Amino acid sequence: MSEMITADLVDLDLSAQTKDAAARALAERMVAKGRVTDLDGFLADVAAREAQMPTGLDGGIGIPHCRSEHVTEPTLAFGRSAAGIDFGAADGPADLIFLIAAPAGADDAHLTILSSLARQLMNDEFTAALRSVGDATSAAALIRGDEAPAAGADDSAAASAAASAEAAAGTVTQPAARPFRIVAVTSCPTGIAHTYMAAESLENAGREAGVELVVEPQGSAGFTRLDPAVIADADGVIFAHDVPVREKERFAGKPTVDVGVKAGINKPAQLIADVRAKAERGEVTASAQGGGTPVERAGESGDNYGTKLRKWLMTGVSYMVPFVAAGGLLLALGFAIGGWEINNAPSVMEHFSWTQVDSWGALLFQIGGVAFGFLIPVLAGYIAYGMADRPGLVPGFVGGMIASNIAAGFLGGLVAGLLAGGIVLAIQKIKIPPVLRGIMPVVVIPLISSLIVGFLMFVVVGKPIAEAQKGMTDWLSGLSGANAVLLGILLGLMMCFDLGGPVNKVAYAFATAGIAVQDPSDAAMKVMAAVMAAGMVPPLGMALATVVRKKLFTPAEQENGKAAWVLGASFISEGAIPFAAADPLRVIPASMAGGAVTGALSMAFGATLRAPHGGIFVVPLIGSPFLYLIAIAAGTCVTTALVIILKSMRKQAPGATAAGSPEGAAQAAAGKKEPVAA
């Protein structure tokens, strides 16, 4: 820590008014010390981390931080603001701001030092001393630990001594009751700050609650696994994480609370109370393989039902998409090689000739058909998985297959997945004897939940859903003229609103559901064509804009523009996210306008698409390919023109800073506007 922070990296009179300005002011000190080589690039990395989750903490602390290739060595800068700066904490502005910069390949020792600082931030004496320190040299020494250490450890020792004295004073000596035992895992996207702050917060709350709580912080430099015996003896588990928990299956069969890492920092006592309550009710989490990302969990504590529902549905869709892409492309290649009549070819098990092109076309088509057959079961299975973890897979897949067999389609898969997950969650809440817990996840839960889901899908809800699915298909097939163009506009807007986020996924799922059959309607293939064309526009528009008006973009954005050509051409809308994160109020509207134009033109031209993915690489499989490319080009030009106009207006606005200047570039790179919901 001796060189990680010096007096030159301390500003006790930080005058910045916004978090971006604060990050810039502290980063400039790092540049002056030679710790950061590219200010704009580094601030872009800080902004990208901030877009994932605000870095403000309760207690008036802001900790913007990131790993960056523009950092030469681990560095810490500290600023103290008299007015306070909003870093997104629930209790208001932060007056203590720490900017943590780690190289892309920082070693374990440096990250250990940074984790020590993160733990210190949970000590009230440490933060109080920083608020009262009078000069930069003393502040740097305090942060390095050169001055008096925090008294957290001493307090704990004193408390233990007091407890021992009190016990010794008793008239009757009795064996101490076994304390409640909790194991916890904390992790965050960078594994630098929040990971260790959550660990410290949980440990402190555990001491106050009189429980034995041991934490495994899973930092980005690796982690030390908890002793299996400690896990086996634990009465409950707390996961406070925003990235997948590694080796999560070690904690199977324990009452578990699963939340985001900030909940571990802000409300550890509540988490401890929650896991104790689950243990008293006999609720257990059967297992979770490998760990789930935030979108795969049932939602953080405090999420409303709408947020949880969105996460559950997006889990199913995200697992379904690879089957859609593989199956759809194979079907399209089968058509391309064998012609449109290939769907009537006999099974390749009965007839296959190595020298006949039609046989190879039939082979590709039939493999693609098998892959497509998994769509509804996978959708339902992983919706249930998002709700109830691995125990939800069996009833989810069973319900999804039933939905597929009774022609309930995409809607049936959604309902089956939600039913399966809900039923498993209900079963897990039943208090059971400890002796039966071992067979619950492998026998009892799969058996009972599959039986209930199968009954509901076959006898109760299946037929109405199948009728609704048929009605939607008939409506889609009847679209023509102005109605089709309006649908194209709507789908184009949705595809470009959040660039791969939930709204984008809804539009994509709607399109792929229409072609996820052996013989899709012409209208369904038009919808698929419009959706893919619109999704290609944002990255292509940004790429073209960086060429046409290079000075409006930062060097980092110009580099991103080169990659955006390939991403856009491949139908990867996420290629525009770096631009949207830096300047959403200009990039998002421009992208949506271009997407709407492309969607409308694609529908008006009657372009069709049998493949659900592939971008320009499946153009030979598109109906009316020339007009289709014109629609994409038109939308790309609209997006490019609008984003250039909007950025130029910002440049010319009174008091504004030119985007092409270093100041403007840094502001854009730092994500001064609100982050896109991607």
Order of alpha helices (4+ residues) and beta strands (2+ residues): beta-alpha-alpha-beta-beta-beta-beta-beta-alpha-alpha-alpha-alpha-beta-alpha-beta-alpha-beta-beta-alpha-alpha-alpha-alpha-alpha-alpha-alpha-alpha-alpha-alpha-alpha-alpha-alpha-alpha-alpha-beta-beta-alpha-alpha
